[in-house]
Amino acid sequence: MCQTTCADVDRTVVSGRTLDDERTLYGLSNAVVEGCAFAGPADGESALKECRDIEVRDCHFDLRYPLWHANGFSMSCCTMSATCRAALWYDHDGTVRDSKLGGPKALRECSDVALEGCGISSPEFGWKCHGVVMRDCRLESEYPFLDCENLTIEGLRMRAKYSFQYVRGAVVMDSELDTKDAFWHSKDVTVEDCVLKGEYLGWYSENLTLVRCRVSGTQPLCYCRNLRLIDCTMDGADLAFERSDVQADVRGRIDSVKNPLSGWIHADSIGEIVYDGTVDCGCEIRTGKETNPLFV
């Protein structure tokens, strides 16, 4: 339960109400909304649209589009159910803490929004956002973070399919990403101390850097430009680095490497090097047992 503060006396307080009218609190400003339920037979949409400087806490949302075009907001200890569709769109300068976000498309085209300690289950989560910060959240999604810029993510536990596509300028730290097709066409992304499980990781990326990461899954990191792996492991990763410009320092074994384009790959061991003559390869491949580099 979030606590009322002495600062609330200077603001409008909406407390303990059940609200289901269309745009029921439209344009609310300098206010606290606490202990309210946005649900009911009127089935009204856009409850808190165009609000300014509001604090929302201990509320439950069932209705669609509740928080659009908000500027300067905080939300804590709230629940948005699976029927709360497209909950936060076009918002700026906000925080969401210790809340549960359900329903499809929960966050879109928002800027400078921070989420902390949240549990999220939302297909198509977080599209076209700028400056989003996430810490210690859990996320289940199908297609999260499409076409975002300047993300900062720490302590994320994610299960998804097609994640971080077309992302530009992101840092992901201390996270577990169980995903498929992650970071496709991404640019200027750094991933540190993370577990990356999936298939076809990072294809067509530019300036993708993995630091102390554990990578697993088939055909990772192909068609990349300026790809760097620093002190990483690759478990069950086969046919890696096809047509990539890569600098890879890998601890342990890589199952197989196929047609790397340029740069160098150093690993303790490589099960198989596949070079089928379709690429004019200038990549140096070296294993820990060799005294000289092996060029393919």
PyMOL commands that set and color helices and strands:
alter all, ss='L'
color gray80, all
select helices_A, chain A and resi 6-10
alter helices_A, ss='H'
color red, helices_A
select strands_A, chain A and resi 12-15+18-19+29-34+37-38+52-57+60-61+67-68+71-76+79-80+88-89+92-97+100-102+107-108+111-116+119-121+133-135+138-140+149-154+157-162+168-173+176-180+187-192+195-197+206-211+214-216+227-235+245-258+262-274+282-287+294-295
alter strands_A, ss='S'
color yellow, strands_A
deselect
rebuild
show_as cartoon
